[in-house]
Amino acid sequence: MSEKKYNKNSLQGTVYVLLSAICFSLGGVLIKSIPWNSLSINMVRSILSFILIFAYQRTQGRKFVFNKMVLLGAVLNFVMALTFVMATKMTTAANAIVLQFTEPVFLILIVWIVYRQKPKKDAVLTCILVLCGIFCFFFESLSTGGMAGNILAIVSGVTYAGVFLIKKFPGGDFESSLMVSHLISIVVGIPFLMRETVFTPTVWGYVLVLGIVQFGLSYVFLSRGLDRVSPVTASLTSTIEPILNPILVAIFCGETIGMLSIFGAVLVIGSATVYNLRQAKG
C-alpha cells in the first residue's frame, strides 16, 4: 500500500517538474517578443511572479525567512534571472538556455576550488565535454555577433550554480530567496520601465504570460515537484527545457542556429544528463 502511494507521489512529482520545465521553456519566445529593455522585462515579470509565489506560500502555510544566506541567494537569483533575459535578447534563445544549462559543471568547479573537494573522473570528463560544447557556441558566435550574449548566459549558469550551493547551507531557503530577488528586480527595474514607450495589448499579453506562467507557475510546479521526487529526477526531467525553448523560438520567431551550435548543445545537454544519471546510481 505504501509502495503504491510512493509510486503515485513520484509520478505526480515528475508531472509537476515536467509542467515546470514546459512553463520555463516559454521564456525564449516571450522575451524576444517583448520590445522592452531587459531590466523592464525582468521587473514586471518579477511583480507578477512575486504575487503568485506569495499567495502559494500562504496557502501552503510556509513561513518567510530572512537572513544573510537568504539575501545572498536572492542576489544570485537576481543576477541569474537578469543575465538570462539579457542573453536571450543578445544571442539566440538556444545559446542562452543551453549555456545556462552548464550550471552543474560550474557547481562541480566551485566545490573543487572553494572546498578543495577533488572531483571524480566522471565529473572531470563531464566538465571537459561541456567546455567543448561551450567552445562550439563561442566559435560560431565569432561570425554571428552573439559573443556578449553568450558571456552573459555563462554568467547566468555560474550564478545558477551558486543558487543550488546556497541551498545546502544552514539558513538557506529557496522560496524566500526567490521572493527577495523579485523585490530587488522590482526596485532596480522601475527607472527602466518608466522609459518604455510600447504598451500595446499584445505586449501586455506577452508580459502577463511571462510573469504568471513562465516565472510564477513554473516555480510553484517545481516546488511541488521537488517535494515528491529526488533532485536528480527533477534535473533529468527538466532537460526538456533547453530542447523545447529554441524549438518554440524557431517556430514563432523564425530563429535558427548553426550546426556547430547544435553539436555544442548535444555535448552540453548529453554530458550533463549522463552525469546526473551516474550520480543517481552512485
Residue pairs with C-beta under 8 A, 6 or more apart in sequence:
9 228
10 228
10 229
10 233
12 228
13 224
13 225
13 226
13 227
13 228
13 229
13 233
13 234
14 225
14 228
14 229
14 233
14 237
15 225
16 221
16 222
16 224
16 225
16 228
17 221
17 222
17 225
17 226
17 229
17 233
17 234
17 237
17 238
18 237
18 240
19 217
19 221
19 225
20 217
20 218
20 219
20 221
20 222
20 225
20 238
21 218
21 237
21 238
21 239
21 240
21 241
21 244
22 240
22 241
22 244
23 213
23 214
23 217
23 218
23 221
24 214
24 218
24 238
24 241
24 245
25 97
25 240
25 241
25 244
25 245
25 248
26 209
26 210
26 213
26 214
26 245
26 248
27 84
27 88
27 97
27 210
27 214
27 215
27 245
28 88
28 93
28 96
28 97
28 245
28 246
28 248
28 249
29 93
29 245
29 248
29 249
29 252
29 253
30 206
30 209
30 210
30 214
31 41
31 85
31 88
31 89
31 93
31 210
32 88
32 89
32 93
32 249
32 253
32 255
33 206
33 252
33 253
34 41
34 203
34 206
34 207
34 210
35 198
35 203
36 193
36 196
36 198
36 203
37 192
37 195
37 196
38 82
38 85
38 86
38 89
39 82
39 188
39 189
39 192
39 193
40 189
40 192
40 193
40 195
40 196
41 85
41 207
41 210
42 81
42 82
42 85
42 185
42 189
43 185
43 186
43 188
43 189
43 190
43 192
43 193
44 189
44 193
44 207
44 210
44 211
45 207
45 210
45 211
45 214
45 215
46 81
46 181
46 182
46 183
46 185
46 186
46 189
46 211
46 215
47 182
47 186
47 211
48 207
48 208
48 210
48 211
48 212
48 215
48 216
49 182
49 211
49 212
49 215
49 216
49 219
50 179
50 182
50 183
50 186
51 216
52 212
52 216
52 217
52 220
53 175
53 178
53 179
53 182
53 216
53 219
53 220
54 179
56 220
56 223
57 64
57 175
57 179
62 175
64 176
64 179
65 171
65 173
65 176
66 176
66 180
67 171
68 171
69 166
69 169
69 170
69 171
69 172
69 173
70 171
70 172
70 173
70 176
70 177
70 180
71 177
71 180
72 166
72 177
73 163
73 166
73 167
73 172
73 173
73 174
73 176
73 177
73 180
73 181
74 176
74 177
74 178
74 179
74 180
74 181
74 183
74 184
75 181
75 184
76 159
76 160
76 162
76 163
76 166
76 177
76 181
77 159
77 163
77 177
77 178
77 180
77 181
78 181
78 184
78 185
78 188
79 155
79 156
79 159
80 100
80 156
80 159
80 160
80 162
80 163
81 156
81 181
81 185
82 185
83 152
83 153
83 155
83 156
83 159
84 96
84 97
84 100
84 152
84 153
84 156
86 149
86 152
87 95
87 96
87 99
87 100
87 149
87 150
87 152
87 153
87 156
88 96
88 97
88 149
89 149
90 146
90 148
90 149
90 152
91 141
91 144
91 146
91 148
91 149
91 150
91 152
91 153
92 144
92 146
92 149
92 246
92 249
92 255
92 257
92 261
93 245
93 246
93 249
93 253
93 255
94 242
94 245
94 246
94 249
94 255
94 257
94 261
94 265
95 137
95 141
95 146
95 149
95 150
95 153
95 257
95 261
96 149
96 152
96 153
96 156
97 153
97 241
97 242
97 245
97 246
98 133
98 137
98 153
98 242
98 246
98 264
98 265
98 268
98 269
99 134
99 137
99 150
99 153
99 154
99 156
99 157
99 268
100 153
100 156
100 157
100 160
100 242
101 157
101 239
101 241
101 242
101 268
101 269
101 272
102 130
102 133
102 134
102 154
102 157
102 268
102 272
103 157
103 158
103 160
103 161
103 164
104 126
104 161
104 235
104 272
104 275
104 276
105 126
105 127
105 130
105 131
105 272
106 157
106 158
106 160
106 161
107 161
107 164
107 165
108 119
108 123
108 126
108 127
109 127
110 161
110 162
110 165
111 117
111 119
111 165
112 118
112 119
119 127
122 275
122 278
123 275
125 271
126 271
126 272
126 274
126 275
129 267
129 268
129 270
129 271
130 267
130 268
130 271
130 272
132 264
132 267
133 263
133 264
133 265
133 266
133 267
133 268
133 271
134 154
134 264
134 268
135 264
136 260
136 261
136 263
136 264
136 267
137 150
137 260
137 261
137 264
138 147
138 150
139 260
140 257
140 258
140 260
140 261
140 264
141 147
141 149
141 150
144 258
163 174
163 177
166 172
166 177
167 174
174 223
175 219
175 223
178 219
222 234
225 234
225 237
226 234
229 237
230 280
232 276
232 277
232 279
232 280
233 280
235 276
236 273
236 276
236 277
236 280
239 269
239 272
239 273
242 265
242 268
242 269
243 269
246 255
246 257
249 255
250 256
257 265
